[in-house]
């Protein structure tokens, strides 16, 4: 079985976010980048399937050279091979088309993408990729088992969980539940050393034009100062709620 895991390199949620060029471009200076959490759940599941399904696991990202650190971590976690499509990702459409181009040359039984990335939260790459390749598709996936050419999966839906099955090939939108957070693989020294010997191939991008453009980013307004009222100052509390908060 041949599995492809698509990886996004995203800012750590503890990083301070700023924008440049009249707030039209994300400022990467001083920002720590990590594996997109939804992708990491999918990668861990794929590594488990190496043993249970005798699978080969390739990780792929669309990005510039700076993302290779993230790919090396994926190799240390247990992926067999890494691929970087050499271009700056601009929107979900162009990213999905670049991945499609690679998948037309290499056949995969399962393609796992995070259901969405935690930076732009577009959530469109898995669905677009499935449509472009004419693969079956499931998102919000919280369980996946493969027997031969048949996949049985569960996905979160409003009010419960849906269990379905389909034939491979399949695109999966992964999230927490596909594996639990406690089951994520932390690379050990042996894995880190082995990752240096594993192949990381760089592919020239097709130069797919994006369909969208970022005009401006606006950060949320800073939270206002908290006013504390003593328990015995009920009149002051009522005054604040009525005249400042205007909720009564």
GIZIKA-V129540 format. One record per pair of residues at least 4 apart in sequence whose ideal C-beta (glycine too) atoms are under 6 Angstrom apart, sorted by the first residue. I is the first residue (numbers start at 1). J is the second residue. Records with the same first field share a line. If there is no record, write none. Layout:
BEGIN
I: J  J
END
This chain:
BEGIN
1: 53  55  109
2: 56  108  109
3: 46  55  57  110
4: 58  60  108  111
5: 42  43  46  59  112
6: 60  113
7: 39  59  61  74
8: 36  39  117
9: 33  67  70
10: 36  117  118  119
11: 15  31
12: 32  34
15: 31  32
18: 27
19: 23  27  217
20: 25  27
21: 25
23: 216  217
24: 216
35: 39  40  70
36: 114  117
38: 114  115  174  175
39: 114
41: 174  176  178  179
42: 112  174
44: 179  184  185
45: 178  179
46: 57  112
47: 78
49: 53  55
50: 55  57
53: 146
56: 80
57: 79  80
58: 81
59: 74  79  82
60: 83
61: 67  84
62: 85  89  95  98
63: 67  89
64: 88
71: 82  200
72: 195
74: 79
75: 79  82  195  198
76: 187  191  192  195
77: 185  187
81: 199
82: 200
83: 201
84: 202
85: 98  203  205
86: 202  204  205
87: 205
89: 95
90: 94  210
91: 210  212
92: 122  124  125
93: 211
94: 208  210
95: 125
96: 125  128  129
97: 208
98: 205  208
99: 129
100: 132
101: 206
103: 133
109: 168  169
110: 170
111: 171
112: 172  174
113: 125  126
114: 174
115: 139  140  173  175
116: 121  123
124: 128
125: 129
126: 139  171  173
129: 171
130: 135  137  171
135: 169  171
136: 166  170
137: 171
138: 153  155  172
139: 173
140: 155  156  175
141: 153  155  172  173  174  178
142: 154  156  177  178
143: 154
144: 153
145: 152
146: 151
149: 167  168
151: 166  168  170
152: 165
154: 161  163
155: 162
157: 162
174: 178
179: 183
187: 191  192
229: 233  236  237
239: 243
240: 244
241: 245  247  248
242: 248
END
